[in-house]
């Protein structure tokens, strides 16, 4: 039943904290704030975001309509008013000028509002017509099918007529004549994009909602469908080609990069066909098929663009609609963005500027909501970092050399100049790894070790500091050389490396390419982990020049904002170059500056102080613009028992530092703690270790000392798998065991699951009710302080960020990373209002005031510190006894 008691429509009676959440959200949007919202999982955060934001949007649109009506009315009255400022009836010149300017501004505002209102009415009428006129919908589909059939017949007839002639060889692989921006004439700048801009309608005020994974986005869309706004809101769900493409020829490629390339090639062929319909150059090349996508017809896309906005659909429903209408969901959803009120999209599409541009996303005066934002800084850094191996650099150089040699006579001078610059840069990058281009990188040995440099020092070391990388980047973008090269490599070389193979016939090239590929596989060391092999295979499939382009683009960051890690392995092929972004704020600043309001939401956003300092203040946001909101949980305080445990049953102090955690005494004391807890906790216990390495070590010790057998007699033991594909099966078995034990009684009283902080079960997995009655955190999961990447990040923060409370920003970063991981892990329990759980933090260092303050408020307020084990055990036993008694009443 819809809640009508408050100002926010809600599908049921909202909790007080949900009302407070929506009020704070409304204020943040209305006052153009940057909001940091913390709401624990299980408190209806998604629904509160939907109802609060869409209520503001509804009120804002209504206010715009009223303002337009008021100005229109005021214009009529002003036309009847006579200027009577001077007694002689003549206004002075300054008054006349100011009145003229004021009138003109009002007229412009009125005209704009009229245009907006007219567009809005047309859009609403069109959508309403599609909603209610099924006959028209079917007629549009039938017409599209007929048009498609006519196009196919026309193509067949032309192919028959052209079968005896040949087009110029490999026309699609040749780079068009390149002109830089300062050299291009106005005419040469005209392209299809300009036409698209003219056709594109103006963007209405909208909400961009983004989250980490497609499953989280799908969950949000389903929440919108169930909300009071589900029937009326215009929502579009953006996804990658891998998620939305329905063309079998593209889908079968599997690899997302190859899918992107094939799709773009098809779109380019479509534009060329339209531009050169009567030109012989548009005939199909025998060597490189120039197929066009039958699902991206303009009329069909325009029809589906409106259909997408008629009702809220998730990705699966969009694909189904695309197949029914024989229309591409990927492009139709992007065409729907201007008229949409809500745009749902993954992190990458919003946080990466070039991806935003390619998707048609415009953030000026719009609303952005970033959900699951606890790792936002790490996500931005990861998106804008880049890595490339020596083998990929050599392949990129080889392919571009062969391309240049083959088409030298057909390339313009400007193209040749830039291609030679790219070859020169790639040669310099390989040189930094201790290798040479033109030779097999698998057979080139180099001295192992790592080196960390600033961007400028790296460019000097590679001897490419005299190359303007900004111009090279612009050439990459304008010429699309990476795409041309990808098609060239697919046609001729595969993963070949020789630079002189273009002089041999095609069959020899194929044979040698296969031989080199097999040789590469055989030369891999046998002890390479399976996961690393999978990553390498995936990277081999990707276009090496694409990776090189990304790495060169990363090098255009400011010198202070990034570092380059040179990692040299046994051979050049396995060595790598990695760019690390140190300042995430530099790429987030544009979003903060352009948007009307930005909402950063998550279940646990602590510690907020570091987040504000490193991401918001560094991007130019003032304290006055930031609005913070943190709410408690919907559960009553008595349903959670957080304990900081400083010592074990035998009195051994619990301190899991690198120096003490491997001692037999510490491992055995941890086993005693866990054994005692398993005696009193019903259902499931989830125990988190700081790393896979320590989990393996402590479980091995427990097995040799008999502790593991004692635990096994109390609860059935499960262990988090290392393969992601096995997680679902382990969780299913764990859940069935707990259900079976609770139904039968006697013997084992549930299950014990060993997991790792930052692993597959520390985030995104729900251990509700009996699945997670107790969460045990063994030690503090500090990151590897000796990591060169972390050391560089700490040094950067110490140099550019202010000290807070006498603590260096670098040291604060390490503590924040640790407590973020802890908060995510212990947040796996307590998933709804009636849930209850005990949380045990096993390490006396958790008792420090600064550490406790980094726990979520709703956990922090109930936390009790126990110096000895006895009182802690008694409070936990009493907690579960009371819950059992309440359940029997």
N, C-alpha and C positions, 0 to 999 in steps of 0.2 A: 504494500500500500504506500502511495506517495506521501511523503512528509510535507505538509503545507503550513506547519506551525511557524517555521522560520522564513527568512527571505530566500533561502536556497532550496529549490526543488530537490528531493532526495527519494530514492525508491523505498525507503523505510524510515522509521524514526531515528534520526541521527544521534549519535553519542555527543555529549557536550564537547569532547575534544575535537570531534569532527566539525562541529559548528564553529569552534574557535579557529580551527585550521582554515576553513573556508572564509571566515571573516578576515583573517590575516592575509590570505591569498588575494582576496578582493582588493584590500588596501594596497598591497604591493603592485598589483596591475594598474590600479587607478592612479597611483602616485608615481608611476614610472620607476619602481624600485628594482634593486637586485635582491631577490629573496633567497635566504638559505632556510629550507624547511626540513625538519627532522621529525619523522613520524614512524614509529616501530612497525615492522611487518605484523599484520593482523589487526591493525587499527583502521583499515579501509582507506589507505592513503590514495590509491588510484581513483577511487570513487569521489573522494573529497577534492582531488585535483580537477576531475572532470566537471563536477557540479559547481564548484567555486569559480573556475575559469570561464565556463560557458555562461554562467549567470552574469558575470561581468561583461562578457562579449555581447550578450543579449541587451543589457542595459546600455552599453556603449553605442550599439547600433540604433537603439531607440532614441538616445540622446542626440545622435547625429541627425536623425529624421526631424526631431523637434527643432533643432537649431536651423535646419534648412527651411522649415516652415516659418520660423520666426523671422529669418532674414528676408525671405520672400515677402512677408507681410510688411516688414520695415521698409523695404524698397518702394512699395506702393505709397506708403505714407510720406516718405522723404520726397517723392516726386511732387507732392502738393505743398510742400513747405517753402515759403519764400524767405530769403535771407533778409533779416531785419536788424543786423548787428549795429549799423551806423544810423544816426538820425537823418542823414541826407539820403539814405537808401542805397548808398554805394559801399559795398564791403571793401576793406583794405586788401592790398595784394597778398600779404602773408596769409590772411584768413582764406582768401579764394584758393590759394595754392594748397593749403592744408585740407580744405573741404574737397577739392578736386581729387587729391591723393586718397582721402578717406573714401570718397564715393567710388573711385576706381577699384580700390581694394575690396569694397563691399560687393561691387558688381562682379569682380573676378571670383570672389568667394561664392556668390549666388550661382554664377554660371557653372562653377565646379560642382557645387552641390546638386544643381539640376542634372548635370551629366551623370554624376554618381547615382542619383536617384533613378534616372532613366535606365542606366545599365543594370541597376539592381532589380528594377521592375521587369526588364526584359529577361534577365537571368531567372528570376522567380517564375515568370510565366512559362519559360521554356522547360524548367524543371517540373513545374506543376503539370504541364501538358504531357510530359513523358511519364509522370507518375500515374496519371489517370487515363491515358489514352492508349490502351493496349494495342488497338488496331494500328495506330500510327507506328508504334514500336515494331510490330511485326512487318509493317510495310517498309520501314527503314531497313530492317534486316534483309527483306526480300530484295529490295533495290540494291543493297550492297552486294548481295550474292550475285545478282544479275550483272552488275558492273564488273565484279571480279571475274565472272565467266567470260564477259566480253573481252576483258584485258588478256585473259589466257588465250582466247581464240586469236586475238590480234598478234600476240607474241608468237603463237604457232605459225601463223601465216608469214610473219616476217622471217622467222627462222628458216622456213622453207625457201623463201626468196633469197636469203643470205647464205645458204648452205654452200654455194659455189665460190664465195669470196672469203677473204681473210682480212681481219683488222690488223692494224699495226701491232707487232708482237709486244706482249706484256705491257700494254699501255697503263694498266692500273698500278704498276709497280714504280712508275717514274715519278720522282718528286717534281711538283709543279714549280714554275719560276718563282723564286722567293724574293720578296722585297720587305725590308724592315720598315717599321712604322714611319720613320722620318723620311723614307724615300718613296713611300707609296703615294700614288695619286688618289684623289677622292674616288675616281671610278674603280681603281683596282681594289679598293677596300670594300666595295659592295660584294655581298655574298648572301647565301641563303639565310644566315643568321639575322641579317638586317631585315629580310622579308619576314622572318618569324617574329622579330620584335614588333614590326608594324601590325602583324595579325594578332599578337598576344593582347588579351584584355588586361585592364588594370587590376592589380592585386588588391583584394579586399583585406581589411584588418583580420588577421587570423592568428591561430595558436599553432606553433610548431612543437610537437611533443616527440622527444626522442629517448630511447633507452638502449641498453647494451645489445640485447639479443632479439632475434625475430620471435622467439617464443614469448618474451616479455611484452613485445609490441602486440602480438596476437592476443595476449591476455588483456591488455589495455583496451583494444578494440572491442572485445567481448564485453568488457565493463561498460563501454560507451553504449553498446547495443542494449544493455539492460537498464541503463540510466533513463531518467525522464526526458532527456534530450535526444535519445536514440533515434526517434522517428523523424526529427526535424533537422538535425545538424547535418551540414555538408562536410563529410569527412573523406579524405583520400589517404590511402595506405601505400607508402612508397617502399619499394624493395629493389634488390639488385636484379640483373638479368637472370642470374642463377635461380632466383625465387619466382620471377614473373614471366620469363620468356616461354612461349608456347610453340615456337618454330622448331620442328623436329631436327632440322639440319643444324641448328645452333645448339639445341639442348643436348644432342648426342656428344658434343665435344667435352662436356663435363667440367673441364677446367675453366674457372671464371674469367681468367684473362683471355683465353682463346675464344670464349663465348663473346666477350666484349669486342674483340677484334673482328670476328666474323660478322657480328651484327652491324658494327660501324661501317664495315666494307659494303654490306648490303645497302645501308642507307645512302652511302656515297654513290653507289651505282645507280640508285633510284634518282638522286639529284642530277647526276650526269645524264641519265636517260631523258629526264625532263628538259634539260638545257640543250642537248644535242640530238634531239629526236630525228632530225633530218640529215645529220652529219654522219659520214661514213666512219668516223672515229668512234662512234658509239656502238659499233658492232661488237659482238661478243668475241673475246680472245679465246683461242682454243686451249692455250696453256693454263690460263687462270680464269675459271668460270666467273662471270660477272652477274651472278644471280641477284635478284632483288627480293625483299621479304614480302610475301603475299599477305601478311597480317598487318602491314603498316600503311594501308591505303588511306589517304587523307580524309575522305568522306566517312569511312568507317571509324577512324580515330575521333573525328569530331562528334559522331553520334555516341560512341562509347564514353567520350569525355564527359558528356552530360549524364549518361547512364550511371557512371561511377559515383556521381554526387547525389543521385536520387535516394540511395539508402546506404547505410553503413555496412561495409564489407571487409572481411579479413582477406589475407593473401589467397587462401584456397578458394574463396568465393569469387575473387577477382579473376583467378585463372579459369574457373568454371564459366564465368560470364564471357571471358575472352574467347574460349572455345565455342561457346554457343553463337557468338556474333562474328566469329572468324576475324577477331581484331586483337592487336597486341596490347596486353595489359600494361606492359612496361612503359610504353610511350603515351598511352591514353591517360594513365595516372599522372604523368608529368604535365600533360596538357591541362589537367584538371586543377592544378595547384592555384592559379590566379583566383578562381571563384570559390575555392574551398575555405571553410571556416576553421577546420582542424586538419593539419597535415601530420601524419604519423610516420616516423622515419628512424633508421638506425643512427647511432653516434657518428659513424664515418661520414654520412651524407651531410651532416650539419656542421661538424667541427673542422672539416677540411675545406678550405676556401675554393679550390678548383673543382671539387666535387659538388659543392653548393652551386657554383656557376653552371656546371654541366647539367645539373638537375633542374635548373630554372628556379632556384630558391632565392627570394629577395627578402632580406631581413629588415629593411628600413621601416621603422615604427611598428614592428610586429612583436608578438609575444613568443618567447622561447621557454619551454619547460624541459629541463634535463632531469630525468628520473634515474634512480639507481646511481647517483652521482658521487658515491663515496670514493671512487677511484678516478675522478674526473681528471685530475692533474696527470696521473699516470697514463690515462687513456689518450690525452692530447699529446703527451710526449711520445707515446708508442706510434700514434698515427703519423707524426711528423718526423720520426726517426727512419733510418734506412740502412739496409745491410746488403752487401753483395760479395760473392766469393771470387777468388782468383780465377777459377774455372769459368765463371759467368763473364767476367771481364774479358778473358781471352776469347770466348765465343763471340761476344759482342764485337770485339775488334776484328776478328776473323770475318764475320758476316758482313760488317760494314766495308771492310777492305775489298771483299769479293764483289759486293754491290757496286762500289765505286769503280772498280776495274771493268765490270761488265757494261755499265751504262755511262762511262766517262764521256763518250762522244755525244750523248744525248742530254747531259746535265749542264745547266747554265753555270756561268763562272761563279756566281754568288753561292750556289749550292755546293759546288766543289770546294770553295773556300771554307765553308762551315763544316763540311764533312771531314776535311783534312784537320780542322781544329778539334773536332770530336775524337778523331783517331789519335791525335797528338795527346789529348787529355787522357784517353783510355790507356795509352802506352805509359804515361806517367803514373797512373794509378797502379798498373801491374808492376812497375818498377819499385814502388814503395813496399810491395810484398816480396821483393827480391827475385822477381821473375822477368822474363822477356816475352814480348808478343811474337807470334809466328812460330812458337814452339809448343809442344804438347805440355800443358800445365801439370799433368799427372806425373810426368817424368822429371820435372824441374824441382829439385830439392831446395829447401831454404832453411835458415837457422830459426828454430822455434823461439817463441817469445811474444810478448805483447808490448805495445807502445801507445801512449795516449797523448794526443796533440791538440792544440787549438786549431781552428779552421785555417787561419793564416799560416801557421807553422806547417800544417799538412800540405797546403798548396805550394809552399816553398820547397818542401821535401820532395814533392812530386814534380817540381820544376814546371808547374803550369800556372804560376802566379801572374804571368803576362797575358793570360787568356781571360777575356771578359765573359764570365759564366752567365751573367744576366742576358747577354746577347745570344749566347749558345742556348740558354733555356728558351728564349723567345723563338729561336729557330726551331727547336724541338716542337713547340706548340703550334707554330704556323705551318711548318712543312709536314708535320706528322710523319717524320722520317722513321720513327720507331715502328709505326704501323706498316709502312712500306717495307721495312726490313723484315718484319715478322712474316709478311706474305712471301717475300723473296726466300727467306730461310725455309719456310714450309714447303715451297716449291722445289728448292734445289738441295739445300745442305742439311736440314735436320739439325743435329747437334755436332756437325763436323767442325774441324778446327783449321785444317790446312788452308792457306791463303792462295795457293796456286791451283786449286782444283777446278777453277772455271775453264781451264784449257782442255780438260778431259771431257769425254762424252758423259751423257746422263747416267748410263748404266754403271760406269766406273765410279761416278760420284756416289751413287746410292750404295754400292758395295763397300766402298771405303768408309762412308759415313757409318754404316752398320758395324764394320770391323772396329772402327775407333770407339763406337758406343760400347761394344762388347768388351773391348780392352779396358775402357774406363770402369766398367762394372767389376772386372776381374782384378783391377789394381786397387780396389777399395780394401782397407784393412778389415780383417775378419772380426775384430772386436768392436766395430762401430755399433752403438746401440740401435735397436730396431726403430725407435722413435726418430733418431737422427737420420737414419736411412730414408725414412718416409718423408722427412722434411726436405732432404736433398733431392729425392726423386721429384717432389712437387716443384722445387725451384728449377730443376732442369727443364721441366715442362714449360715454365714461364719464359717469356721472351727476355733474353739477357739484356737487350738494349733498353727495354722498359725499366728493368731494375737499375741499369746504369743511369738512365734519365732521372729516376727518383733520387738516386744518390747525388748526382750533380745538382739537382734542384735543392737538396738539403744543404749543400755547401754554400748556397747563397744567403743563408741565415747570417745574422750579425756575429762577429767573431766571439763576443762574450757569451752568446746564447747557446753555443753548442761545442761539442768536442768530437774528435775522430779517434776511434780505437783501431789500431792496426794489430790484427791477430795473425801471427805467422805459425803455421802448422808444419808437418813434415814435408809437404809438397805445396806448390803454389796453388793448385786446384782447390785444396781444402783450406787454404788461408783466406782471410776475409777482411773487409773494411766495413766498419760500422759507424754511422753518425748518431750521436746521442744529443737530443734536445734537452738543454738544462733549464730553459725558461719557457714554461708552458703558457705563461701570460701573454707572450708576444703574439701567439696565434689565437688567443681567446679575446684579445682586446677589441678586434673588429666587431665581434658579436655583441659585446657589451656596449660599444659605442653606437651601433646602428639600431639595436632593438629598443622598443619602447620599455619593455621590462623583461628580465631574465629570472626564471625561477629554478633554483638548484635544489633538488629534493632527494631524499634518501632515507632508508630505515635508520641508519646510524651515520651521522655526519661528523661526529667527534673525531679528532679535535678540530674545532672550527677555527680557532685562532690562527693556526698555521695555514689553513685553507684560505682564509681572508688575506693574510699577508702575502703569500706566494702567488695567488691567482688573481685576486681582485684588486688589492692596492697596487700591485706591480703593473696591472693593466690600466691604471688611472682612475679607478673607482674610489670615490670619497666615502668616508664613514657614514655621512648623512644619507647616502643613497642605499645603504645596505639595511635590509630588514631581516631580522633573525626570528625564527619560530621553532620551538621545540616542545613537543607535547609528550605526556606520559603515555603509558600503555592503557588499553581498555580493561586489562585485567586488574582486579583488586590487589593491593600491595601484599596481602597475605598469601597470594598464589605464586610468589617467587621467593626463593631463598638463595641469594648470592653470598658465598662464603670465601673470604681470603684465608687460606690455610697456610700457616707459617711453619708448622712442624708436623711430623708423622706420628704414628702410634707409639714408637719407641723413643720419641723425643728428639729424633734427628731433624735438624733445621732443613727446610726445603729451599734449596737455592740451586737452580739449574743453569749455572754459568758454564762456559766452555771448559773451565778448569775443574769444576766439581761434578758435573752431571754424569760423567762416565764412571764415577767411582762405584764399586759394588754396593756400598752402603746406601748411596742415593737411589740406585735402581731398585734395591730390595725394599727400601722404605716406601717408594712409590707403589710397589706391588702390594704392600700391606694396606696403604691408603685405599687403593682400588678394591682390594678384597673385602675390606670392611664396608665400603659403600655398596658393593654388590649384595651384601647380606640384607640391606634395609631398603634398597631402591627397587620398586616394582617395575616391570616392563623393561624398557631399553635404557642403556647407559652408553653415551657416546664419548669416547676419550680421544682428545686431540693432542698429538705430539708436535714439537716445533719443526721437525723435518723428517723426510723419509729415511735419511741416514740414521737418525737417533731412534726412530721407531724400530728399524731393523736391529740395531744394537741392543736396545732394552728388551725386545721380545726374545732375542737369542739368549740373553742372560736369564730371563724368567723361565725359559724352557729348560735350561740346564740346571736351574735351582729348584724346579718343581712348582714355582709360583704360577706359571701358566696353567698347570694341571688343576691347581686349587681354584683358579678363576673359572676354568672350564666346567668344574663341578657345580658352580653356582649359576653361571649364565653361558649360553652357547656363544662362542667367539666368532666374530666376522672381522675381516680386514679390508680396508679400502683398496680396490684393485688399481693397478697402474695404467691399465688400458681403459680409455673412456667408454669403449663399447661394452665393457663388462659391468659398469656401474649400476645400470638398471637391474640386472640380474641379482647382484649382491643385495641391493636395497629391497628387492622383492622377497628374497629368501629371508632377510633380516626381519621384514615386516611379518611374514607368515610365521616365523618362529615365535615372535612375541605374541601374536594372536593365539597360536596353539598353546603356548605356556599359560596364558591368562585363562583359557577355556578349560584346560585339563587340571591345572593345579598340581602341587607337589613336585619334587625333583628340582629341575632348573626353573628359575623364576623370571625368565626373559632372555635377553641377548645383550652382548657387549660388543660394540663396534669400535675398532681402532681406526682412527683417521689422522690426517695430517693438515696442519694449518696452511691455508693457501692451496690445498689439494682440491680434488673433485667434489668433496662433500662439505667443504667449509663455506660454500657460497651457492645460493640458488636451490638448495635441498631443504625440504621441510621435514623436521622431526617433531611433528605435532603429537599431542596426547601421549600414549604409551611408547611411541617410537623414541621419545627423548625426554624421559623423566629426570635425567641427570646429565649435565654436560661437565666433563672434567677437563680442565686445561692444564697440561703438564708443562711447567716452565713458561718463559716469556719468549715468543718467536721473533727475536731480533734478526734483522737481515744481516747478511755477511758483510761485516764492516770492512773487510779487506778487499772487497770488490772494487776495481778501479773506477767503475761507473758510479758507484755510491760515493766513493771518496771524492770524485770530481764534483758531484752534485752538492756534497757537504761543503766543499771549498767554495763553490759558487755562491751558496746561500750565506756562508760566513762573510763573504766579501760584499755582497749586494743587499743583504737583509739586516734590519736592526736586531740587536740582542734584546730579548724579553726576559725580565726577572733574573738577569745575570746569566742566562743560559744562551749558549751559542745556537744560531739557527740550524747549523749542521747537526748538532747533537739532538736538538728538538725534532729534526726530521726523522732520525733513527727511532726515537721513542714513538713518534706519531705513526710510522710504518708498522711498528710492533703492535700498538694498541688498535690500529685499524683492523689488522688481521685478527686480533683477539675479539673485537666487537662483532666482526662478521661471523666468526665461528660460534660464539655463544648465542648469537641471534638466531641460530637454527632451531632453537626450542621456543616455546610460547608463541603459538601461531593464531590463537583466537581467544575470545573473552573468557571461556571456561577452562582454558588450559592452565597447567601448573607445572613447575619444574624447579630443580635445585641446580645451581651453578657453583662449581668448586674450582677456585683459582689456586693451583698448587705452586706457590713460590712466595716467600716472605716479601719480595720486592714489590708485589702488588699493593702492599699496605702503605707505600709511600703516597703522600698527599697529592703530589703532581700526577702520579700514575692513576690514582682513583678518580681524579677529576676528568680523566680522558675516557672513562666509561660512559655509556649513555645515561642520561639523567634518571630515567625510570629504573635502571639497575643500580646506579650509584647511590640513590637515596635509601635503598633497602640493604645495601651491602654491610656485612658484619665481619670484622677481622678477629681471628682466633689465634692466639700465640701458641696454644697447645691443641692436640688432636681431640682430647676428651670432650670438651664443651662443644666443639664443632660437630662431632659425631652425634652427640645427644640432641643438638638442635635439628640436625637432618632427620634423625629417627623420629623425633616428635612431629616434624613437618609432614612426613609421609603417613604417620599414624593418624594424624588429624584428617588428612585427605581421605584415607581409607574409611574412617568412621563417618565422615560426612557423606561419602558415596553410598554407604549402607542404610542411611536414614531415609 
